[in-house]
Amino acid sequence: MSSSHQIPKTYDFEEVESRWQGSWRDEDNYFNPASKKPRFIIDTPPPYPTGNFHIGNALNWCYIDFIARYRRMRGFNVMFPQGWDCHGLPTEVKVEETYGITKNDVPREEFRTMCRELTLGNIAKMRRTMRRLGFSVDWSNEYITMLPEYFGKTQRSFLQMLRAGDIYQSEHPVNFCTRCETAIAFAEVAYEPRTTKLNYFDFDGIEIATTRPELLAACVAVAVHPEDERYTAMTGRRLEVPLFGHAVPIIEDAAVDPAFGSGAVMICTFGDKMDVHWWKQHDLDLRKAIDRQGIMTDTAGRYAGMNAAGCREAILRDMEDAGILIRQEELEQRVGTCWRCKTPIEILSERQWFVKIHQDDILKAARAVRWTPEHMFTRMENWAGQMEWDWCISRQRIFATPIPVWFCRSCGEQVLPAEEDLPIDPTVDTPKEPCPRCGGTDFEGEEDVLDTWMDSSISVLNVTGWNGGTTPPALFPAQIRPQGHDIIRTWAFYTILRANALVGGHPWDEILVNGMVLGEDGFKMSKSRDNIISPEAIVSEYGADALRQWGAGGAATGSDIMFNWNDVVAASRFQTKLWNIVRFVLGRLEKDGGSEAAAVTEVADRWLLDRLSETVAEVTAAMEGYQFDRALRAIREFAWNTLADDYIELAKGRLYGDDEGRSSAASALRITIDALCRMLAPIIPHFAAECYYHLTGSDVHTRPWPEFSCVDAEARRQGDLVVQMVAELRRYKHDAGMALNAPLGQVKIYAPEPVDDAGDAGRALNADLRWSAETPDLEQYVSDVEFNMAVVGPALRKQAKAFMDAVRALPPEQLTNPPRAVSAGGEEIPVPENAFSPKMAYRVAGEEVDVLTVGDVIVTIGHTA
């Protein structure tokens, strides 16, 4: 135990956190494959390495670190790996901006090298932030998806699913971002409210309403409801498409809404998902009017070469000139946009690679996982239920995992590499064997690359030891997946799909879903709102542990959390309060060498340990259920209220003294501070380590979780009474205008059972305080009379003084039971209602006392010391 003079008066978070981070060894957090301890593997989210470890990352990693540190203390062999999900468009865009080039200006491999170098630099920056926040990451299990050892596994998983028939290539309508020039999955489509125009025009005698006149060239049919009497006579007719002249059929479909627009719908390839549905259902033609860059094709005739927006305006002008534009109305609609750049998506028919969606299998595996909070499973279920197309996994980019396929130029056969040859880049490497179909040796490598979710969706397989094959790896499934609710339909969905397809079963025992961080204005953080707060800004001003407290206490698991500087300030103040408590306690323990052997005998000390036992049970249950807000709240309430405000104020006199009760208090405090430090260790590791080191000379992170139980019903009952009586008597002093340390005189507390509080209450109140189980012999009497001048003055006016003198002269029994009138100066004066009330006082054995009644407890306070 440190001497009190060695403990700084002020807690310096910057010095303490830096020192402990410098002393902790990475090896102490490594997962040990040979350990006999029960394992606890965390499928940690691999963030995109932008170089900025943002506040949402910080919240998620706080949760993960709470879990990892807690599980280690509970005796588990924990794997807290760190991955980096590297591939993707944002890195390509950043490289283009940095070097002033486009991806097509340099050779493909040179551009990939630029992307890799930028990414490695960003990873280094984010590693530093993570260490500064005190995350106990298992760096021996770090993975980087862009490196060959990882993306080789992605390619292996692709080939395995391809051979099993779960991956195929086909031309099919896909969501396409013309700004990013790549296909995107449904999960990457973000919907935004926008105002557009609904344009009504004459379509060869039928009024049509459309928001996409630029797709007129792609019109392949007009659909009406089969029971819409306006069109029953027209079924089977062919209509001429205005401005373009090609003929399209009128078809019937019950999905048409007769109440929208004119009740007749123009089907184009493709305006939305419903167009795709009708196109398939009715086996309609395919007309491609927009290309991958968002430019109108030759199908658009004289509008070819325009972008979609320009084409729309030109067609509307031409409709107006032709006299077929009837009217326009403003319309609010939700538009599907690219989640990266917010460009409205197009649905284009393209040859792409797809993963088959087996909804029943995915949901069966998802149900085998325990979801926290439970209602988050509904999001997964809803998403799986609305999947209309298979997962498009090919992208038209460069910086991503290459699709390991060649095509024979002679016969078109797909040629696959041997798994032992992976990883490969088919645009650089060539097959080692001739075409198995025709024997040809001239091949074309697939230039499309894989969706980055194909990399991250095997994160759990990677950390549990998978390296190919259809059997589960040795450590599969992982114990937990922590992630945000915003990626349930992507990372969670795809991981369950892939784990089930590749090795069977569910990927984790449970999934913990956290919310998003909102700015102080209540909105999602964004540059446009200028409400972004960086973890570095918080840490530099208040320290990592204050940020971690904010993360623990800000919201229930699964709920969005609003960042508020006041919460961080409150966290810092709690650490200051607790630091002062620890300094005081260590100073008292130092007096007797901090003996641990003394028995805890006194009521207040036993009461403290009973309350501590209750708190340990509450915090343990909260940590088991990932209710970090509940755990922190229980610790704070115990430390601030029970320990500081109640117990220390009660036992302080004994701690400063030399009687035999001092050792009992010292033992109780040593046990309490020890347990508090251990409970705080997962949440505020630096602060807990510093306090524990001063207490014991060792690192709290080498100690187990507190298994403390000390249920003492008698001490709880009597201790609660002592604390309550001290609070009531302090309130009495305050109301009487006395200083809290002023002498109170003789106090006697008459309670149902005798209490031996070792003199704690008397010392805390500076009173001669005694406890008694007897019934007090109280004598009540009228000591004075109080007049209600608001009644007496207006009612009696000039007679008021004579009236009050007469009342004071009344015998006591008439003061408690007033007469109808009193005599004053030979005159009878009526007694107004509520004019006065007797002031009652008490005596015990002839001595005047004040009396407090608290339930069935009576307290008498003598008027003299």
N, C-alpha and C positions, 0 to 999 in steps of 0.2 A: 504494500500500500504506500502511495506517495504521501509525503508530508504536506500539510496544508499550505506551508509557505512555498512549496514547489508548484502549486497549482495556480495558474494565472487567474487574476480576478475577473478578467474579461475573456470570453470564448472567442478566439480568433479562427474563424472557419477557414480562411485562406491558408493559414499556416498548418492547421491540423489536417485538413483534407489533402494538401500537397504532401505532407509528411507520411501519412498513412498510405496514400497511393504509391509512394516511392518504396514503401517497405513490403507491401503485399506482393507475393510471387504468383505469376501466372500458373505455375505448376500446381498450386494448391487448389485450383479450380478445374483441373483436367479430369475428364472421365476416365475411369480405370477399367478397362475391359476384363481384367483378371479379378476384380473385386467380388467378394461374396455378398456385399451389401445389396439390398433391393435396388434396382435401377430406376432412374427417373429421367427419361429422355424428352427434351423439349424441341419440338419442331419450330424453331425460331423463324420469324419472317425475315427473308433476305431483302433489305431495303434497296431501292434504286440508288446507286452511288452518284448523287448530284454534287457531293462535296459539302452539302448542308444537311446535317442531322437535325431535322426540324422538330418542333414542339410535339407534333403528333407521334413521331418516332420516339421521342423522349418518354412520353406517357406510356406507350406500349412496352418499351424496354424497362421502365420502372416496374411495371406489373411483372414482367418476366424475371427481373432480378429479385423482386420480393419472393417469388415462387422458388427460384433456384437457391437463394440463401436459406430460406426457411426449410426446404427439403434437405439440404445438406445438414442443417442442425438437427433434423429429425432422423438422421442416419442413412440417408439415401446416397447412392452413387449417381451423381447428377451430371447430365450432359447439357450444357447451355451453349450450343454451337453458334457461330456467327457466319452467316452467308451474305453474299452480295449478288443481287439479281442485275446483271450488267447490261445485257443486250437491250436495244431499243432505239426508237426514233430520237428521243431528246438528246442522246449523246451524239448522234449523227448531225443533228442541227447545230449543237454547240461546236462541234469540230468545224463545220462549214463556216460558222460565224468567226471562230478563232483564226482560221487560216485564210478566210476570204475566198473560199472555193465552194464548189458543189461536189457531191459525191461522184459525179461522172467526170470530173476534171483530172482525177488521178487514178492510177491503177487500183483495182478492187482491193488487193491485199495491202497496198500502201494506206488506203483509207481506213481499213480495219486496224492497222497498226496505230494510226493516229487516235482512233477511238479507244484502243486498249490503253495507250499511254495516258490519255486524259482520265480514263476510268481509274487506273491505278493511283494517280495523284489524288483523285477525289476520295477514294477509299482510305488513303492515308490520313486525310483531313478528318473524315468521319470516325476513324479509329481513335484519334486523339480526343474528340468530343466524348466518345463513349467511355473512355478511360477517365476523363475528367468528371463524368457523372457517377463514377464508382460502380459501373456494371461489372459483375464477376463473370465475365465471358470465358468460356472454354476455348481459348485461341488455338488449341491443338486440333480442334475440329472446325476450323474456318474453311469455307469453300467460296470459290469465285466462279460464277457460272460461265464466264467467257474463256476460262482456261481449259486446255485440252482434257485434263483429267475429269472435269465435270461435264463439259458439253459432249465428251465421248459417251458418257452415260445417257445423256439426252438422246443422242443418235441411236444408241443401243435400244432404248425404250421405243423409239420410233420404229425401228426395224422389227422388233418383237410384235408390236401392235399391228404393223403392216402385214406381217406373215399370218397373224391370227385373224385378219379380215376386219380389224377394228379401225384401220386407217385406209383410206382410198383416195384416188384422184378422180375428179370429175368436173365437168362444166356445170355450174349451178349458180343461181343468183346469190350474191354475197353483198354484205355491207362494205362499201368502199369509200375511203377518204380520198378525194381528188387533190387535196392539198398535200397530204402525206404520201400520196400515190401508192397506197397499199390497201389490201383487204383488211378488215377488222372483224372481230367476233362480236356477237350480240352483246356480250358482257362489256364491251368497250364503247358501246353507244350510250351517250349521255343525252337526256331529253331536256330541252329548254323551252320555256314559253316564248313565243314570238308572235308578232302581229303581221298578217299577210292579207292578201286580197282574194276573195272568192269571185271568180270571173264567170258570169253567165253568158253563153254565146249560142248561136244557132248552128247546130251540128246536123246539117242536111235535113232540116225540118223538126229536129228534136232539140229542146233546150237542154244544154249540158252546163254543169257548174264545176269548175276546176280551179285549184290553186297552182297547178303546174302546166300552164299552157305551153311551155317549152318542150313538153313531152308529147305534144300533138303528133309529131313525126313518128313516135313510138307507139301510137295507138293501135291496138290489135282487136278490140271489140268494144261494144257498148252493152252494159248489163242493166237489166231491169228486174224488179221483183215479179215473180210469176202471177201474183194476185193484184198487181197494179193495173186497174182497168184502163188507165190512160194508154197503155202500151200493148194490151193483149192482141190487138189486130196487127201489130207490127212484128211480132216474133217471127224470126226466120228471114226477115228482110236484111239486105246489106246496105250500109250507108257509106256515102263518100266522105272521107275525112277532109274537112275544110283546109284550104291552103296547100294541101299535099296531094289530094286526089286519089289515094289508094282506098280500096273498099274494105270494110270491116263488118262482121256479122253483129246482129242484135241477139244477145243470149239472155236466158232467164236464170236467176240465182236467188235463193231465199235470203242470202246474206245482205242483199242490197237493202238499204234503208229508204223506203219511199218518201219519208218526211224530210230527208236531207236534200237541199237544193231542188232540182227538178224531179228527183226520183230516178233519173237515168245517170249511170256512172260510166265514165270513160276509163277503160282498162288499158294501161300502158306498161311497157316492159322497160323499167319498172319504177312506179312512183312510190309504192309502199309495200308492206308485207302482204296486204290484201290482194294487190295486183299479182304477187307471186302465187298466192293460193289459187286465184281464179285461173291464172295462166296454166298451172298444173292440172287443175280440176277439169278444165274444158279443152285441154290440149291445144292451146292457141299458138299462133306464130310468135317468133322472137324477132324484135326489131331493136337494134342497138343504135340509139340516137346520141348517147353521151359516152365519151371515151374515158380512159383512166385519169386524164388530166382535167376532166370536167369540160372538155371542148366538144361542141356538136360535131357529129360525124357526117359522112356523105349522105346518110339516111335522112338528115335534116334538110337536104336540098340546098336552096339558096342561103340557108342559115348556117351552113357548115362553116366551121372555123371560129364561130362565136363561142364565148363562154355561156354557161347556162343562164346567168342573170341577163346578159345582153340579148340573148335569144328570146327570153321571156318578154322583154320590153318591145322588141321588134315585132314579135307575133301579135302582141296586143295592139300595136299601132296598125298592123296590116288588117287585123280583124275589124278595127274601127273604120278603116278606109273602105273595107269591103261591106260595111254595114251589118256585120253579123255579131258584133259585140253588143249585148243587150244591156247589161248593167254590171256594176261591181260593188261588192260589200266588204267591209273590213271583217276579218275573222281572227280570233285568238286560237292558236293551236300549239301543240307540243311537237317540236321538231327534233328529230334524231340528229345528233351532232357527234363528231369525233371527240372522244374524251380528252385527246391531247391538245388539239388546236381549235376545237369548237366549230369547225367547218361543217355545214350540213352534209350528211352522208348521202351518197347515191347508192342505189341497189343496181349492181351491174352483173351481168352474166359472164363469169370468168372461169377459166380452168384453174382449179385450186385443189389443195389437199385438205381433207376433212377427217375428223375423228367421229366415229359413230357414238351417238348419245343413247345409252341404254338406261332409260329413266328409272325403271323398276329396280335394277341392280344398284344404281347409284343411291337411290333412296333407302334401300335395304341396308347398305353399308353405312349411310348417314345416320340411320336410326340406331345402329349399334354403338354410336358415339354419344357420350353424355355431353349435353350442351349447357353451357353456363353463359348468360341466363338461358333458361329453357326456351323462351319464346323466340330466340334467334333461329331455332330449327325451322320455324315457320317460313322464314325468308328463304332458306334453302329449298324447302318443299315447294313453295310458290314458284321459285325460279325454275326448278326442274320441271314443274308441271306446265310451264309456258314455253319451253324450248320447242320451237317449230322446225328448226333446221339443225343439222349436225354442226359441230364445232369446226369452223374454218381455221386451220392452223398454219397456212402458208402466208408469208408476207413478202412484199416486193421491196425489200430493203437490202442492206449490205451487212451491217453490224449485228449479226445474230447467228445462231447455230445453223450451219449449212444443212440442208436436207440431203441425206446420204444416198442419192439415187443418180444413176446415169441412164441415158436412153440411147439405144443402139441406133445409129443414123441409117443403117441398112433396113432394119425391120421394125423399129420403134419399140422393141422390147425393153421393159424396165430391167436394169441390171443393178444388183445390190452388192455392197462390199461384204466381206466376211467380218464377223464381229471382232475377231482378233486384230483386224486392220484399223479399227476405229481408234481415234477420230479421223475423219477425212473431210476434205473440201472438194466436192466434185467439180468445181470450176478450176481447180489446180491439179488435183490428183486424177489418175486414170485407173480403170479396173485392171486387176492383175491377171484376169482370165478373159478369154474372148466371150462374145455374146453366147449364152447357153442355147439360144434359139437358132441363130443362123451362123454362128461362128465368126461374126464380124468383129473388127477391132477398132472401128471408128465410133467414138461415143461423144455425146453431148451431155455435159453435166447440168444438173438442175441448178438454176440460178436463184430460184425462190429460197427463202430462209424460213425458219420456224418462228412462230409466235413465241414471245419471251415467256408466256405462261407454260409453254412446253418444258422450259428449263425449270422454272420454280415449282411446277407441280410435282416434280420428283424429289423435292427437298427432303421429304420424310424418308424416302427410300435411300437417298444418299447418306443421311446421318445415321440410319440404322444398318448400313453396311451392304446395301444392294450393289451388285456389279454385273447384273445380267441374270437371266434365268427366270423361271416362272414360280419358284418357291420363295416364300417370305424369307428375308434376311434374318440373321440370328437375333437382332435386337428389335425386330418389327413385331407389333406396332409400337410407335412412340407413346409416351404416357399423356402428353398434352400438346395441343396446338394453340398458342395465343395469337390473336389477330384482330384487326378492326372489322366492324360490321360492314364497312364499305366494300370489302373484297370477299364477302361470303359467296357471291355469285361467280367469282373468278377463282381466286386462289383456293378457297375451301372446296368449291364445286369441282374444279379441275383436279385437285389432289385426290379427292375421293374417287373420281372417275378413273384416274390413272393407276392408283394403288390397287383398286379392285380389278382393273383390266390386266395389270402386269403380274401381280402376285396373289390376288384374291383377298377378300376381307377388308376391314376398315383400317385406315392409316393411323389412328390414334385412339386412345381410350376416352379422351375427353377433349373438348375444344372450349377455350375461354375467349369470349368476344368482348372487346372493349369499344368504347365510343370514340367519337371524334373530339378534337379540341376546337372550341369556338373562341373568337376574339372577345375582348372586353365589351364589344358592342353587341354580342350575341349572335354574330354571323360567322360563317366559316371563314377561317383566316385566308386572306388573299392579298396580293400586292395592290390590286385595284382599290381595295378598301383601306389599305394602309393600317391593317390591324394585326400584322404578323409580329410575334414575339419570338426571338431566338433563344434556345436554351443557354447559349453562351452569355447573353445579356443578363439572364436571371442568375446564373452561377457567379458571374463576376461581381454582382452586387450583394447577393445573399448566400451563395454557396450551393453546392450540389445537394446537400441534405435538405435544405429548405425547398428546393425544387421537387425532390423526391417526396417530401411531406405533402406538397401541393398535389402531386399525382395520386398519392394514397388517399387523401382526404377529400378530394374535390368532387367526387361523384360515385354513385354505386356502379359496380362493374356492368358494362354494357351500355351505360348511359353516356350521352355526350357531356363533356365537361367544359365549362366556360373558364378561360384563363382570367384570373383577377389578381392584380398585384397585392391587394389586401390579404389574400390567402397566403401568399408567399411571406409577407411581413408577419402575419400571425404565426406562421411556422417558425420563422426566425426568433420571434419572441418566446415561443415555447422552449426552444433550445436554450435561450438565455435563462429562462426561469429554471429549467432543469439543471443547467450548469450551476446556478447559484445553490440549488438544493444539494447537488453532489458536493460542492465545495463545503457547505455547512456540515453535511454528514461526515465527510472525510476528516474535517477538523475535529469533530467529536469522537470519531473512531480512533484518531491518532492519540487521544488522551490516555487510552488504556492499551495502546498497541493494536487496537482493532480486534480484540479477542473474538474468535468465532465460536469458542467453546461454551460461553455462558448460556444458561437456559433462558428461554423467553417465558417470563412468569407473570408479568404485570398485565392488568386488564387491557390497557391501551395498546400495549405491544402485541398481545394475542389478537386483539381486534384488528390491528393493522395487517397481521399475517392472514387472518380470515378474509379480509377484503382483498388482499393480494392474491390469495388462492382463487377467489371468485374472478378476479381480473385475468389471471393466467388462463383459466378455463374459457372465459369469454373470448380472449384474443386468439387462443388456439383454435377454437371453433370457427372464428372469423377467417383466420388464415387458411384453414382447411377448405372453407367454402369460397375462397378468393374474394372475401368481402373486406378489402383493405381499408375502406373508409370506416367500417365498423371496428376493425382492429385498432386503428389509430385513435379513433374517438374514445375507446375504452381505456387505452393507455394514457391519453391526455387527461381524461377525467380523473383517473386514479392518481396520476402524478400531481396534477395541479390542485384538485379539490381534496381528495382523501389524504394524500401524503403531506403536501405543503400546507394547505389551509387548515386541515383538521388535526392530523397526527402531530406534525412537528410543533405546531403552536401549543398543542396539549402537553407533549413530552419534553419540550425545550428546557423547562426548569430542571427536570430530572437529569437531562443530558449534561447540563452545566454543573450539576452537583457532584457529590462524591459518595452518595449512599448506595446501598446494594442494588437498588432498582436501575441504576445507570447502565450496568452491564446488560440487563435485559433489553433495554431500549437500543443499545448499541448493536446487539445481535439481531434484533428485529430490523434495524435499518440496513445492516450489512446484507441480510437475506433479500430485503426489498430492492435495494439498488442493484444487486447482482441480477435479480430476475428482470427488473426493468430494462437493464442494458441488453440482456439477451432477447427480450421481446422487441426491442427497438432495432436490434442488429440488422434484420433484413430490410428495414425501411430507411433508417438513417445510419448507414454502416460506419461512417467516419466518426460521428459524434458518439455512437455507442462504443466504438473501439477505444476512443480517448478516455471516456469515463471509466470503462471497465479496466483499462490499463492502470489508471490511478488507483482503482480499488484493489486490484489483484496482482498487477504486474504482468498480466498475460493478455493475449488478443481474444476478444469475445468471439471472433469468428472461428476459433478452434474449439469452442465449447458447445455442448448440446443445447437444444431447446429446453427451457425450464419445465420440469415435470413436477411442479410444486403443488401440493395439496395440503391444506391445513384448515379443515372445517371445525370451527369451535363455536357452537351455538350459544353457549353462555357468554363467551367474550364478545360475540357479535351483538347480543342483546344488551349487555351492560355497556359495551363500548359505544353503541349507538346512543344510549341514554346519556352517557357522559358528554359526548360530542354535542348532542342536542341541548343539554343544560348549559354548557359553556356558551353556545351560540345565543341562547335566550338571555343569559346574564350579560353578555356583551351588548346585546340589543338594549337591555335595561340601562346599562351605563351610557350608551349613546343617547338614548331618549332623555336621560337625566342630565345630559351635558357634561358628563364625566369623561376624562381621558381614559383610554382603554387600560393603561397601566396604573391608574389611580387606585388607592386602597378602597376596597369595597366594604370592609367590615366583616361582621359575622354572617355567614350564609349557612342555612341548613336545608338540605334537600330530603324531603320525605318521599321515598319511593317504595313500590310494592315489595322489592327485595333488597337486601343490603348490598352495597357496592363498595369494594375496596379499590379505589382508583390510584392508590399509592401517592395521594396528594397532588395528582396532576391537575385536576380542575382548580383547586385552590391556588396553586402556583400560577396557572394560566390567567386567573382572574385577580390575583393579588388580594386574596380574601382568606379569612379563617373559615374554610368550608368543611362541613361535616355531612355525612350521609346517615340517614336513619330509616329504618323499616317500620317505625312506629307511626301512629296517627297523631298529627300535631294538635295540641290543645289550644286552638285559636279562639280568641275573644274578639268579636267584631263590634265596633262602636262607631258612633257618629262623631267625627272630629271637627267638622266644619260644615258650612253650607255654601253652595255655589248658586249665584243668581244668574238668570238668563235675562240680561239687560235688554235684549231685543224684544222681550215680552214686557218686562217691568216698566221700562221707560215710557213707551207709547201708551200703556194701559193706565198707569198711575200718575205720571207726570210729577206734580209738586208733592204728591204723597209718597213718592218712591222711597225717600230716605227713611221716613217714619215707618213705612211698611217693612223695609229690610231690617231695621232695628228690632221691630216686633217679632219678625220671623226668627232672628238670632236668639231671641229670648225664649222661644218655644222649647218645651222639653223634647228630648230625643225621639220619643215615640211619635210626636206630632210632626217632627221633621220627616220621618219616614212615611207617615200617613197624614198628609196636610189637612188642616181644617178648612171649612168653606170661607172663613174670614178671620182676621186678627184684629186685636184692639190696639189703637195707637192714639194717644192724646185724647182719650175718651170717645173715640170714634171707631166704628167697625169698618174695616177696609176689606172688601172681597179679595180672595186669593185667586189671581188669574191662573188659568191652566198652564202648566210647564213653566211657572215663574221661578221655581228654584228646585234644587235637588240636594239631598244630603251627601256630604263627602264622607265615605266610610273609611275606617282605618282598622288595623288589627293590633292585638297585643298577644304576646306569649309570655306567661308568667309575669305579667305586669309590665313587660318591656314592649314598646311600640316597634312594629316591624312592617316592612312592605311584603306583599304576597304576590307571587306569580303562580299561576295554575297552568300546567301543560299536561293535558290528558288526565291521567290519574296520579300525576306527580305534583306535589305542592312544594314551593320554594319560599322560604322566609328569609328576609334580608334585614339585618339589624341596622338601626340608625346610628349606632356608635361602633367604632372599631373595637 
